[in-house]
Amino acid sequence: MLDLLITNATLPDGRTGMSVAVQAGRITEVTPGLTAAAGDTFDAAGYLLSPPFCDPHFHMDSTLSYGRPRVNESGTLLEGIQLWGELKPTLKIDDLIERALTYCDWAVAKGLLAIRSHVDTSDPGLLPVEALLEVKRRVAPYLDLQLVAFPQDGALRTKGGVDNLKRALDLGVDIVGGIPHFDRTMSEGAASVKLLCEIAAERGKFVDMHCDESDDPLSRHIETLAFETQRLSLQGRVTGSHCTSMHSMDNYHASKLLPLIAESGVSIVANPLVNITLQGRHDTYPKRRGMTRVPELMAAGVTVAFGHDCVMDPWYGMGSGDMLEVAHMGLHVAQMTSRQGMRACFDAVTTSAAKVMHLQRYGIEPGCDASFVLLQARDVVEAIRLRATRLKVWNKGKLLAESGPAIARLQLAGRPSQTEWRRV
Ligand code: FE2
């Protein structure tokens, strides 16, 4: 007997009337109209059953700290870093853990079951590392939390920055991070990219580096990251995050750079909500959007995913762990309005993000984990348009969260009695 049978589901690829059979936490069959005995049978009523959302770029040590000790008045990345620097000496481990766990509750309720979080390794005490390793252990039964050792104040700019990062790796942090554009000079930034990639190569780790998060078209650390990836045979193991300077680069340089990134197998994570918020702050008008060249990178064959980056922290006061909100903003900022473009935005917070994160057994096919989210939408485009309600969220066959459908009751003479904001 099956543990769970979901019937009459629509899948992200457009197949309708699909049944998904689950046994021992894995999907055993995906086929139309299956009937079989199951401990639990659920009729999806034609709604969209998607693999869970994945966030390939987040900061869980700073999340939900908005307003402490003050808000970011200029709205810039640099004031955010300064503000975080003011907050850091006051951090307590219990508070770090509780904020992160609360955010994980929000994430699960939004069908977000895999998060790659950077964790600040700048201070020798490594308190955020200790806290997030504990959070990782606690949420492991229901959420896949990957941690990146992130030298927020600059790997080479900070005294002992590289040693602190190495100690974080020793403690169990999974991935090597970086922030070359915050080192003191272009050459120091390039040196930090080289050094950090060498550390990853020596230790057999992945790399996920904040790279060129600025409007400066001459910030070209992504070039060094792509070069070092090839030199050290790290193809497929390296991610460049943000890469917003690419937005402002000369088109000729971009035409050389994009194939170089594709050739190196470096994946790119854009963070639409935060990029549109933090970038362009030194502009008058026109104000640049600041997000990297998403459709062009995709067309060049680069794996591109979208991250949330921040929720209610020194850099961004909004957010709720909703990756459909991220996809919605990405679609607008990148003007990805073709049907194919809109579907690519959904992939950017599901399958492409899972690829960046090297998730195993991800998807709705036999052998994959029985982890999925049922959305109050009939297809992926509608899911983005409505930032669809997560009706149900399962992890490995276990129901984790439920929400009531979003329906408005209407009292309009001669009109329907309710609406779900869908065309009839
Ligand atoms: Fe970030």
Residues whose N, C-alpha, C, O or C-beta is under 5 A from the ligand:
A	BS01	FE2	D309
